[in-house]
Amino acid sequence: MKCNLRLFALATCVLLLLTTPALASGVREAALFGGYTDDFIAYWREKVKQQNSVVIAVLIVGAIALLIITRSKGPK
């Protein structure tokens, strides 16, 4: 148990030491994700704008149906 705690403490310290220079720049989001999430959202927003609304509605209904089907298959 003590070995696991020491290993966790060591890993935490190393992680903090390695990320400190990147976080010191003042721009936390750019240092952590590099604007990836903003580009991802912008890309898919443009794709949705270009599509037909019927196609988008069918995809949404399909995703909801898939979630319902997979959630209902539990242990009986």
C-alpha positions as CSV (number, residue, x, y, z in Angstrom):
1,M,0.0,0.0,0.0
2,K,2.8,2.4,0.8
3,C,4.6,1.6,-2.4
4,N,1.4,2.5,-4.4
5,L,1.1,5.8,-2.5
6,R,4.7,6.7,-3.1
7,L,4.4,5.8,-6.8
8,F,1.3,8.0,-7.0
9,A,3.0,10.9,-5.3
10,L,6.0,10.6,-7.6
11,A,3.9,10.5,-10.7
12,T,1.9,13.5,-9.5
13,C,5.0,15.5,-8.8
14,V,6.5,14.6,-12.2
15,L,3.3,15.5,-14.0
16,L,3.1,18.9,-12.2
17,L,6.8,19.6,-13.0
18,L,6.4,18.8,-16.7
19,T,3.2,20.8,-17.2
20,T,4.3,23.9,-15.3
21,P,6.1,25.6,-18.2
22,A,3.2,25.1,-20.5
23,L,0.7,26.4,-18.1
24,A,2.9,29.4,-17.1
25,S,2.3,30.9,-20.6
26,G,-1.1,32.2,-19.4
27,V,-3.2,30.6,-22.1
28,R,-4.3,27.4,-20.4
29,E,-6.7,26.2,-23.1
30,A,-4.1,26.5,-25.9
31,A,-1.5,24.9,-23.8
32,L,-3.6,21.9,-22.9
33,F,-5.6,21.3,-26.1
34,G,-4.1,23.5,-28.7
35,G,-7.4,24.8,-29.9
36,Y,-8.4,21.3,-31.0
37,T,-11.9,21.5,-29.5
38,D,-12.7,24.8,-31.1
39,D,-11.6,23.5,-34.5
40,F,-13.5,20.3,-34.0
41,I,-16.8,22.1,-33.1
42,A,-16.3,24.6,-36.0
43,Y,-15.7,21.8,-38.5
44,W,-18.8,19.8,-37.5
45,R,-21.0,23.0,-37.3
46,E,-20.1,23.8,-40.9
47,K,-20.8,20.2,-42.0
48,V,-24.2,20.3,-40.3
49,K,-25.1,23.6,-42.0
50,Q,-24.3,22.1,-45.4
51,Q,-26.5,19.0,-44.9
52,N,-30.2,18.6,-45.5
53,S,-32.3,18.9,-42.4
54,V,-34.0,15.5,-43.1
55,V,-30.7,13.7,-43.1
56,I,-29.7,15.3,-39.8
57,A,-33.0,14.4,-38.3
58,V,-32.6,10.8,-39.4
59,L,-29.1,10.6,-37.9
60,I,-30.3,12.1,-34.6
61,V,-33.2,9.6,-34.4
62,G,-30.8,6.8,-35.3
63,A,-28.3,7.8,-32.6
64,I,-31.1,8.0,-30.0
65,A,-32.5,4.6,-31.0
66,L,-29.0,3.1,-30.8
67,L,-28.6,4.5,-27.3
68,I,-32.0,3.1,-26.2
69,I,-31.3,-0.3,-27.6
70,T,-27.9,-0.6,-26.0
71,R,-29.1,0.6,-22.6
72,S,-32.0,-1.8,-22.5
73,K,-29.8,-4.9,-23.0
74,G,-28.8,-5.3,-19.4
75,P,-28.7,-8.4,-17.1
76,K,-32.1,-9.8,-16.5
